[in-house]
Amino acid sequence: MLLLSTGLGCAESTEADDFVVPFTARVGDATVECGRTQEGVGISSSRFDLLELTTYVHAVELLSSDGGRLPVELVDDGRWQGQGVALLDFADGTGACTGSAEINRELRVSASGLDEAVGLAFRVGVPPELNHLDAGTARPPLDDPSAWWGWKVGYVFFQLTITTAGHDYYYAHVGSTQCDGSVAEGFSCAEDHLIDVELAGFEVGRDGVTVDLGALLSGVDIDAPVDADAGDTTPGCMSAVDDSECVPIFAALGRDLAGGPSSEQIVFVRDPGAALEP
């Protein structure tokens, strides 16, 4: 639903409009929710149940009809959005899901020039200048310890944890890699692994975003045993540069595990009409 902000100004002013961008996690046409088993996933057509799903988003922009970008402000709500960063949390603690009952499945944003908008862009992850804070003392939404790997590596930009037929815990956790430094001198990472998303044709106040977990896991066998002989210690991907399971997961997110963008990401896609749903 599009909400017009109150304020003075003429029709051609820079008065901002507030609007919401809903996010929905799916496998195919099925909505991913706690307590609902997903079928036909991955190269083995397996099943999973959700345990946790969170993702950080920043650098939200609208694509303009003139080929430019229109800046968008994430409305600071003191909980899920602040410092130009938003935390989306899809797991409500029911069923097999971990964590609390609190969820946040939408971005609350404000922008001008909506009549010129022809698309939506955003970046998945935490900006490098904020990525190495202490989750124990940081302001929301960077105060969630469940989405924090520690000082050196920083936050888990995209966190999917599931239970499968073959594993109690299977991970698709994406964040910065090959990080070095100290608290006193600061940290830097060889690969930030920020994920750029651009959704052409996105209609403000009408469309939402699908997080396609089926696409994310399409190139892996979520039941495959851990290959300890190959140095693998964890089912799934925890962003380790030598983890073969990370390669197709990162590719689905438009990233080359060895560094930089690769193909176009296929996980975050336009969800026509989602903002019109009750």
Secondary structure, DSSP 4 states (H G I P E B T S, - for coil): -EEEPP----TTS---EEEEEEEEEEETTEEP-TT--EEEETTTTEEEEEEEEEEEEEEEEEEETTS-EEE-EEPP-SSSEETTEEEEE---S-TT--S-S--B-EEEEEES-GGGEEEEEEEES--TTTTTS-TTTPPTTTT-GGGEEETTTEE-SEEEEEEESS-S-EEEEE--EEEEEETTTEEEEEE---EEEEEET--TTT-EEEEEHHHHTTTS-TTPPP-GGGT--SSEESS-TT-TTHHHHHHHTTB-TTSSB-S---SEEEETTGGG--
